[in-house]
Structures are given as C-alpha cells and as structure tokens.
Amino acid sequence: MVSVVPAQEGAEEDTTPKPSKTVKKDKKPAAVVATALRKLKYSGSKPNAKAKFYIFLHSASYCPPCREEMPGIAKEYSKMKTAGVELVLFSHDAAEADTKAWLKSEKAKFPVVMISANKEKTLEKVPGYGKVEGIPHAVILDAEGNQIMEGHGAIVKEWAQYAVEKKEDNAAEEE
C-alpha cells in the first residue's frame, strides 16, 4: 500500500534537478573490420583490433608470384604496424603446416587465417573478404570496412610506404 503525504501549506516545492541513478557513457563502437575478424580462427597471432587500416592478402605457399612477393611484404610489415596498418594473410594452402613453414622461411610474423579452417559463412561476413579469382590478391580497407584499394599483392608494399609516409607527415605537423 502506498501512502501519499500532502505537502505542508506554505512549503515550496523542490525543483532542483536530481542526478539520474545510472549514467551511461557513450561507448565508441568497435571498428567493423575488427569485430568481424574476432570471429575467425587464426594460425598464430590475432590481428590488431585497433588498426586504422587492414590489408587482406590472399596468398599461398604453392604460388610462385606469392612466393616472389613475400620477402618484400614481410620486410614492410613492422613499418606497417607502427603506422596503424594491420596485414592479415588469408592462406589458400590446404595444410597449415605448409603455410607455417613458408612464413617461417620468410620471417613473416603477421596474423594468418587458414581459409580451410574457417566456415565460408563466417568469412563472408568479413568486409572486403570477397571471392578472389586469383592469388596473390590484396584488399585494403579502413577500420569501418570501406575499401580503399584492391589488386595484385604488389599493392601491399606501395600501401605500406604510403601509410608510413603519412604517419611521418602527421607526426611532423603535430610538432
């Protein structure tokens, strides 16, 4: 039972605003690409969820052009990471051991998604994943999943150089 107490005559009503009991801070939504990548199975390390850009490189150890490009890509990876760019290798090898041996020989240490170990429906939910018609193939996206560039794997090295130069320009402007 609820009882109502009448206000006393002559008393003023308190109109000061009361703080709400629960104050929710607006959380910044996770980047679209990072959210989709969380659902994949990796061979080795997972990608940086806070990257500004993502490069998806479709490649395989049995592919001569892929093998030719990998030393340059592996060399640029550390520069890319410091510039906020994450590279994820989507391996078309059937055996994980083949990919691991190949990357070890190239001293490549980026996240690897074994296509054969992931469900096609899960892969299709990754922005920019798409169906590739040949390898090596690269897709470059911003964190929200907007495609910036797509083409032969050689664009990875070009993009890495651009990202590093852009980072250096931004740092110089801030000084």
Phi, psi and chi 1 to 4 in degrees:
 res  aa     phi    psi   chi1   chi2   chi3   chi4
   1 MET       -  135.4  179.5  178.6 -153.0      -
   2 VAL  -106.5  129.5  176.6      -      -      -
   3 SER  -106.9  140.8   60.3      -      -      -
   4 VAL  -107.2  126.9  178.6      -      -      -
   5 VAL  -101.3  122.0  178.4      -      -      -
   6 PRO   -68.6  147.4   19.7  -25.1      -      -
   7 ALA   -69.1  145.6      -      -      -      -
   8 GLN   -71.1  146.6  -66.2  179.5  -30.1      -
   9 GLU   -65.1  136.8  -78.4 -172.9   46.1      -
  10 GLY    86.8  -10.7      -      -      -      -
  11 ALA   -81.7  139.0      -      -      -      -
  12 GLU   -85.7  147.2  -68.9 -176.1   28.0      -
  13 GLU   -80.4  135.9 -172.7  178.1  -27.8      -
  14 ASP   -76.7  115.5 -175.8   10.3      -      -
  15 THR  -110.5    9.6   58.3      -      -      -
  16 THR   -67.9  138.4   56.4      -      -      -
  17 PRO   -66.1  139.5   11.7  -14.6      -      -
  18 LYS  -100.7  139.1  -52.9  -91.4 -170.5  -79.0
  19 PRO   -67.4  145.7   20.0  -26.8      -      -
  20 SER   -71.0  154.4   64.2      -      -      -
  21 LYS   -70.3  -37.5  -67.2  178.2 -176.4  175.3
  22 THR  -124.9  121.8   55.3      -      -      -
  23 VAL  -109.2  118.1  178.0      -      -      -
  24 LYS   -98.5  127.8  -68.8 -176.2 -179.7 -179.1
  25 LYS   -84.2  142.7  -67.1 -176.4  179.2  179.5
  26 ASP   -70.2  120.8  -70.3  -24.1      -      -
  27 LYS   -88.8  139.9  -80.2 -172.2  169.6 -177.2
  28 LYS   -72.9  126.3 -175.6  177.1  179.5 -176.2
  29 PRO   -64.8  146.7   20.9  -28.0      -      -
  30 ALA   -63.5  148.3      -      -      -      -
  31 ALA   -60.9  142.8      -      -      -      -
  32 VAL   -57.9  -46.7  173.2      -      -      -
  33 VAL   -66.1  -46.5  176.0      -      -      -
  34 ALA   -59.6  -39.8      -      -      -      -
  35 THR   -62.6  -44.9  -59.3      -      -      -
  36 ALA   -67.3  -38.1      -      -      -      -
  37 LEU   -67.4  -26.9  -71.4  174.9      -      -
  38 ARG   -60.8  -24.1  -81.3 -170.0 -154.5  118.6
  39 LYS   -87.0   -2.2  -64.0  176.5  177.4  139.0
  40 LEU   -93.2  158.6  -60.1  179.2      -      -
  41 LYS   -94.9  135.7  -65.8  177.3 -174.6  172.1
  42 TYR  -116.1  151.2  -67.4   89.2      -      -
  43 SER  -101.2  101.4  172.8      -      -      -
  44 GLY    98.1 -145.5      -      -      -      -
  45 SER   -69.7  159.0   64.2      -      -      -
  46 LYS   -96.3  156.7  -67.8 -174.4  177.6 -175.4
  47 PRO   -72.9  158.1   21.3  -26.8      -      -
  48 ASN   -66.7  117.8  174.9    5.7      -      -
  49 ALA   -76.1   -9.7      -      -      -      -
  50 LYS  -109.3   16.6  -64.6 -177.9  179.8  179.5
  51 ALA   -65.5  151.3      -      -      -      -
  52 LYS   -86.4  -28.0  -64.5  175.2 -174.8  167.9
  53 PHE  -139.7  151.7  -60.2   97.5      -      -
  54 TYR  -127.9  137.8  -69.1   88.2      -      -
  55 ILE  -114.0  123.2  -60.1  174.1      -      -
  56 PHE  -103.0  114.2  -64.8  161.2      -      -
  57 LEU  -107.4  116.6  176.0   62.4      -      -
  58 HIS   -91.6  122.2  -68.3  -96.3      -      -
  59 SER  -156.8  171.1 -164.0      -      -      -
  60 ALA  -158.0  152.3      -      -      -      -
  61 SER   -67.6  -26.0   64.7      -      -      -
  62 TYR   -83.0   -4.9   60.1   79.7      -      -
  63 CYS   -94.7  114.0  162.9      -      -      -
  64 PRO   -56.5  -45.9  -27.6   36.2      -      -
  65 PRO   -62.9  -34.2  -21.9   31.4      -      -
  66 CYS   -64.1  -44.7  -59.8      -      -      -
  67 ARG   -64.6  -34.4  -66.0 -175.9   72.7   82.3
  68 GLU   -68.1  -38.9 -173.8  178.3  -43.1      -
  69 GLU   -79.9  -26.5  -70.3  177.7  -12.3      -
  70 MET   -58.7  -40.0 -170.4   52.8   70.5      -
  71 PRO   -57.7  -42.8  -24.5   33.6      -      -
  72 GLY   -67.3  -39.7      -      -      -      -
  73 ILE   -66.8  -45.1  -68.2  169.9      -      -
  74 ALA   -61.2  -37.9      -      -      -      -
  75 LYS   -66.6  -38.0 -174.8  177.9  176.4 -177.6
  76 GLU   -78.6  -16.4  -66.0  -64.4  -39.1      -
  77 TYR   -57.9  -43.5 -178.7   61.8      -      -
  78 SER   -64.3  -35.8   62.6      -      -      -
  79 LYS   -67.5  -39.9  -66.9  177.3 -168.2  173.1
  80 MET   -61.3  -45.2  -77.6 -172.0 -108.4      -
  81 LYS   -59.5  -41.8  -78.8 -169.7   74.1  136.3
  82 THR   -70.2  -17.9   61.8      -      -      -
  83 ALA   -94.9    7.7      -      -      -      -
  84 GLY    82.8   22.1      -      -      -      -
  85 VAL  -112.5  129.9  179.2      -      -      -
  86 GLU  -112.5  132.3 -179.6   63.2  -86.9      -
  87 LEU  -104.5  131.9 -175.1  140.8      -      -
  88 VAL  -122.4  122.1  178.1      -      -      -
  89 LEU   -87.4  123.3  175.1   70.8      -      -
  90 PHE   -98.7  101.4  -75.7   85.4      -      -
  91 SER   -81.8  130.2  176.5      -      -      -
  92 HIS   -95.1    5.4  -70.5 -106.9      -      -
  93 ASP   -66.4  146.6  -75.6  -40.1      -      -
  94 ALA   -77.5  -34.0      -      -      -      -
  95 ALA  -109.3  127.9      -      -      -      -
  96 GLU   -59.5  -34.9 -174.8  175.2   -8.1      -
  97 ALA   -60.1  -37.5      -      -      -      -
  98 ASP   -64.1  -44.8  -66.8  -19.9      -      -
  99 THR   -63.9  -46.7  -58.8      -      -      -
 100 LYS   -60.2  -45.0  -76.7 -174.4  171.2 -173.5
 101 ALA   -62.6  -42.2      -      -      -      -
 102 TRP   -63.8  -49.0  174.5   42.0      -      -
 103 LEU   -66.4  -34.9  -64.2  178.8      -      -
 104 LYS   -64.2  -41.2 -176.4  176.5 -179.0 -179.7
 105 SER   -65.7  -26.8   72.6      -      -      -
 106 GLU   -95.0   -2.4  -62.1  -66.3  -13.1      -
 107 LYS    56.6   37.6  -61.9 -179.9  176.6  123.3
 108 ALA   -92.9  129.4      -      -      -      -
 109 LYS  -127.9   40.4  -62.1 -178.6  179.9  179.2
 110 PHE  -100.4  164.4   31.4   78.9      -      -
 111 PRO   -61.1  141.5  -20.8   31.2      -      -
 112 VAL  -125.4  129.9  176.8      -      -      -
 113 VAL  -107.5  117.1  172.3      -      -      -
 114 MET   -82.2  111.5  -63.8  -62.0  -58.8      -
 115 ILE   -56.0  -39.4  -67.7  173.4      -      -
 116 SER   -65.9  -20.3   59.3      -      -      -
 117 ALA   -94.4   -1.9      -      -      -      -
 118 ASN  -117.9  149.3  -74.6  -83.3      -      -
 119 LYS   -74.9  140.1  -66.4  179.5 -179.1  176.6
 120 GLU   -57.9  -39.8 -169.7   64.2   31.9      -
 121 LYS   -62.6  -36.9  -74.5 -176.9  179.0 -179.0
 122 THR   -69.6  -43.2  -54.7      -      -      -
 123 LEU   -62.5  -39.2  -70.3  166.1      -      -
 124 GLU   -64.9  -19.9  -72.3  172.8   -3.5      -
 125 LYS   -82.7   -6.7  -68.9  180.0 -178.6  176.0
 126 VAL   -83.7  118.6  176.6      -      -      -
 127 PRO   -56.1  134.1  -21.1   31.3      -      -
 128 GLY    83.0   -4.9      -      -      -      -
 129 TYR   -63.8  -59.8  171.3   75.9      -      -
 130 GLY    52.0  175.7      -      -      -      -
 131 LYS   -94.4  128.7  -60.4 -106.7 -175.8 -160.8
 132 VAL  -101.1  145.6  -65.1      -      -      -
 133 GLU   -97.8   -9.8  -62.7 -163.1   15.2      -
 134 GLY  -166.9  160.5      -      -      -      -
 135 ILE  -125.1  152.5   56.1  174.8      -      -
 136 PRO   -73.4  145.1   27.6  -31.7      -      -
 137 HIS  -143.5  134.8 -176.2   82.8      -      -
 138 ALA  -126.1  144.6      -      -      -      -
 139 VAL  -128.4  130.3  178.2      -      -      -
 140 ILE  -114.2  128.1  -59.2  170.8      -      -
 141 LEU  -129.2  155.0  -51.3  159.4      -      -
 142 ASP   -85.1  174.9   66.0   14.3      -      -
 143 ALA   -62.5  -22.2      -      -      -      -
 144 GLU   -89.9    0.3  -63.0  -53.5  -43.7      -
 145 GLY    94.1    8.4      -      -      -      -
 146 ASN   -80.1  125.8  -60.5  -52.4      -      -
 147 GLN   -73.1  130.6 -174.4  173.4  -48.2      -
 148 ILE  -100.1  -41.1  -64.0  169.1      -      -
 149 MET  -157.7  152.2 -176.3 -178.8  -75.4      -
 150 GLU  -149.2  142.0  179.2  178.0    4.8      -
 151 GLY   165.9 -159.9      -      -      -      -
 152 HIS   -58.0  153.5 -165.2  -83.1      -      -
 153 GLY   -55.8  -20.7      -      -      -      -
 154 ALA   -62.5  -21.7      -      -      -      -
 155 ILE   -67.1  -18.4   67.1  170.8      -      -
 156 VAL   -60.7  -48.0  171.1      -      -      -
 157 LYS   -64.7  -42.3 -167.3  169.8 -179.2 -178.0
 158 GLU   -60.7  -45.7  -66.3  169.2   24.2      -
 159 TRP   -65.1  -40.3  178.4 -103.2      -      -
 160 ALA   -59.9  -44.7      -      -      -      -
 161 GLN   -63.5  -42.1  -70.0  170.2  -16.4      -
 162 TYR   -61.5  -46.7  167.1   78.7      -      -
 163 ALA   -62.9  -41.3      -      -      -      -
 164 VAL   -66.3  -44.8  169.5      -      -      -
 165 GLU   -61.9  -41.8  -71.1  169.2    7.5      -
 166 LYS   -62.5  -42.0 -173.4   80.8  171.1  153.7
 167 LYS   -62.6  -44.3  179.9 -173.7  173.2 -154.7
 168 GLU   -64.1  -40.1  -70.4  169.1   -5.2      -
 169 ASP   -62.5  -44.2  -69.5  -13.8      -      -
 170 ASN   -63.4  -40.3  -71.0  -18.5      -      -
 171 ALA   -65.6  -38.6      -      -      -      -
 172 ALA   -67.0  -37.3      -      -      -      -
 173 GLU   -67.0  -33.1  -71.5  174.9    9.2      -
 174 GLU   -74.3  -20.8  -70.5  176.0    4.2      -
 175 GLU   -75.2      -  -69.2  177.6   -3.1      -
